[in-house]
Amino acid sequence: MEKERLIRGTKHPRTNAELVAAVRQSAAGTHCNRYILVQRSSTQFSNTNQDGRGIGIIGWAGRNHLFALTYILVLDGENFSIIKRAAASTGDESLISRGLGLNPIHGPSRKLEDVSFPATPGEAASNPALRDGVRALLATSLDHTMPAMLAEQR
């Protein structure tokens, strides 16, 4: 059984209807024009059958890569319909670098210089370089992705 929680203790939604219901419940009593939901996302790792999901670090080919993969939904404030959806991006993901294996993760990620792969999850969480790196990836990806998502449709 999945132990993840998304909004106010609800189980992680599997369908759009469950997602909309969770946002509607969380937004009860508020009146906004738009609601924005940022969820973890996943992507295929390099040419393998493995995925990178959410926030993490992957050690591969003698290099460590930090990633912060998210998916953004903008919902209408009146009827909670999904207006726009997109994977967050930093805008600097080159197909060439991915094809050459320089960046095996499609999405907000970066190669870590001078950071050892953590021995335990607790070590990763307490490492300032990893924590600051994740924050920077999240900030950059949201700053890059959100303006287009919030632009008025004509």
TORVO-351992 format. One record per residue: y, x, z of N, C-alpha, C, O in turn. Coordinates in steps of 0.02 Angstrom, whole numbers, plus 50000, padded with zeros to 5 digits. Example, Ala and Ser with C-alpha at 12.3 -4.5 7.8 and 13.67 -1.06 7.14 Angstrom:
497165066050390497755061550390498355066050390498345071250423/498885064250354499475068450357500025064550394500575067050402/
//
This chain:
499415004150000500005000050000500625004450000500675009250038/501095002849958501705006749952502155005650013502254999950033/502415011050041502825010450101503565011150086503965011450132/503755011450024504445012350005504845006050020504585000550020/505475007050033505935001450044506525002449999506765008049989/506764997049972507334997549927507964994649960508444998349969/507964988449977508554985250004508344981150065507904976950060/508664982350121508534978550182507794977350196507594971750213/507394982450188506704981750206506254978350155505674977150169/506514976650097506094973450047505644978650015505814984550012/505064976449991504624981049955504954983049889505374979449862/504754988749864505014991249802504854986349746504274985049732/505364983549713505244978549661504854981449601504964987149582/504424977449574504034979549515504304976349451504184979049397/504654970749456504894967349397505654966349402505944967049456/505964964649346506684963149346506844957349393507344957449428/506414952249394506534946449437506534948549510506954946249549/506054952749530506034955249599506644959449615506924959149670/506854963549568507444967749576508064963549587508454964749633/508164958549544508744954149549508724950349615509244949649647/508144948049636508084944449700508274949049759508594946849806/508064955349756508224960049810508974961449812509264961749867/509294962149755510024963349753510384957049777510854957549816/510174951349754510474944949775510434944249851510924942249883/509864945849881509784945349953510244950249989510564948550038/510274956349964510694961449995511434959749990511824961350035/511634956549935512334954949923512544948249952513124946249945/512094944849985512254938150013512894938550056512954942950099/513354934050043513974933750080514534938150053515094937850077/514384942150003514904946249972515084943249904514694939449875/515664944849880515884942249816516184947949775516764949649783/515784950749731515994956349689515914954349616515504950049599/516304957449573516234956249501515594959449474515274956749429/515424965249502514834968949479514474971749540514794973349591/513824972449535513434976049585513094981849548512854981049492/513064987449581512774993449551512174995549594512234996249655/511614996449561511014998649595510805005349565510725005949505/510705010149608510465016749586509765017549616509685017449677/509275018349573508575019049594508315025749572508585028949527/507785027849603507475033949580507135032649513506935026949498/507075037849475506775037349409506255042849402506165046749448/505925043049346505435048349334505465050449261505725046949218/505195056349249505155058849181504545063349174504305066249223/504305063849114503735068349101503965075449111504515077349091/503545079449142503695086449154503425090649097502825090949086/503885093849060503715098149004503245094548956503355088748939/502725097948934502235094948888501605092948926501065092248896/501655092048991501065090549031500975083049040501375079049015/500455081249075500355074149092500615072749163500435067649193/501035077149189501315076549256502035073749251502375074649201/502255070449304502925067749307503315070949364503045072949415/503975071349354504435072649408504735065949426504895062049381/504795064349490505025057749511505525058349568505405061849617/506095054949561506595054749614506945061349622507225064149575/506935063849683507265070149700506725075049721506285073349761/506765081149695506255086049714506365092849684506885094349654/505855096949692505855103649666505165104949636504655102949664/505155108149579504525109849545504525117249532505005120049505/503985120449551503875127549534503435127849473502895124949472/503665131549421503295131749358503455138149322504035139949315/502955141549299503025147649259503485152749293503895155949261/503395153349359503785158249396504515156349408504905160349433/504685150149391505375147749402505355141449443504865137649441/505885140349481505945134149520506495129849490507035132349473/506355123349484506835118549456506955113049506506485109949532/507585111749520507795106349564507975100349520508275101249467/507785094349541507965088449501508165082649544507965082049602/508575078249515508815072049548508825066649494509335065649461/508265063249485508175058449431508325051449456507985048949501/508815048149427508995041349447509095036949386509205039249330/509045030449399509145025349348509645020449376509585018249433/510145018649336510705014549360510685007749326510595007349265/510785002549366510844995749339511504992849361511704993649419/511854989549316512464985849332512294978449324512074976249271/512414974649378512254967549378512894963449382513374965449415/512894957749350513444953149352513504950249423513004948549454/514124949849448514234947449516514144940049525514074937749582/514144936249472514064928949478513334926749474513084923349519/512994928849421512304926549411511774931949420511184930649412/511994937949437511544943649450511124945649389510594948649398/511344943949330510984946249271511144953649261511674956049280/510664957149231510754964249219511194965049157511014962949102/511774968149166512254969049111512104975549073512074975549012/512014980849110511864987349079511364991049122511314989949182/511004995549090510524999849124510475006349087510515006449025/510405011749123510335018349092510075023449142510195022849202/509735028349116509545034049157510165038349167510545039449120/510265040749228510825045049242510735051649205510165054049197/511285054449182511265060649143511855064949162512385062449182/511765071449154512335076049165512685077549099513215080549100/512385075549044512695076648979512585083648950512805084948894/512255088048987512155094848962511425096448949511225102248949/511035091248937510325092248924510205093348850510265088748810/510035099348832509945101148763509215100248742508755102248777/509115097148684508435096548657508145103348642507535104448648/508565107948622508335114748606508055118148668507515121048667/508435117748724508205121048785507565117648811507135121048839/507515111248802506905107748823506315109748778505765110948802/506445110048712505915111948665505665119048676505075120448665/506105123448697505915130348710505615131348779505395136748797/505605126048818505325126448885505795129448936505595131048992/506435130248917506925133048964507085128049019507205130049076/507095121649002507195116449052506645111249041506705106948997/506125111549081505555107049070505655099949096505205095749090/506235098449126506355091949155506905088449115507465091149109/506755082549089507265078649053507635074449104507355069749133/508265076049115508665072649164509035077649207508965083649197/509425075249254509835079649296509385084649334509015082849380/509445090949314509035096249345509375102949331509815103549289/509155107849369509395114649356508895119649383508525118349430/508905125449352508485130949374508805133649438509405134449443/508385135149486508625137949549508585145549547508065148349533/509135148649561509155155949566509095157849639509415154749682/508705162749654508665165649722508465160549776508675161349833/508085155549758507835150849808507075150649802506805149249749/506735152249856506005152049857505765144849859506105140449885/505185143849832504885137249836504725135849909504395139949941/504935130149937504815128750008504075127850023503705124949983/503875130250081503165129750101502985122750124502415120650117/503475119150151503345112350176503925107750156504465110150141/503815101150156504355096450142504935097250191505525096750172/504775098550255505295099450305505735105450290506345105350301/505425110750265505805116650246506275115150188506835117650186/506055111050141506475109150085507075105050109507635106250087/506955100350155507485096050179508005099750219508585097850221/507805105150252508275108850294508595114850258508995118450287/508435115750195508715121350156509395119350127509415114950085/509945122550149510605120650125510695121350049511045117350018/510385126350020510455127249947510145121449909510415119149860/509565119249932509235113549899509615107149911509725103149865/509835106049973510205099949990510865099649951511025094449923/511235105149949511865105249912511755104649837512155101649801/511195107549813511035106949742510885099849722511105097549669/510525096249764510375089149750511015085049750511125080949706/511435086149800512075082549803512485083849740512785079149713/512515090049718512905091649658512615088349596512985085749554/511945088249590511625084949533511775077449533511925074549481/511715074349592511855067149597512585065649580512725061049542/513045069449607513755068249594513915069249521514265065149491/513665074549491513805075849420513505070449376513835068149329/512895068349390512565063349348512915056549354512995053049305/513115054649415513465048249423514165048549391514375043749358/514515054149400515175054949369515135054649293515585052149260/514595057249266514515057349192514295050449166514515048349113/513855047049201513545041049176513935034649190513965030149147/514235034149248514555027849270515145025549227515195019549215/515605029849205516165027149166515965023049106516255017749094/515475025249068515255021349010514915014849031514965009848996/514585015049087514235008949109514715003749136514574997749131/515285005949163515765001149190516314999249142516734994949158/516315002349083516825000649033516714993349012516154991049003/517264989849004517234982748984516934982148914517114985848868/516494977348906516214976048839516714971848800517024967248827/516804973548738517274969748695516904966048642517214962648601/
//
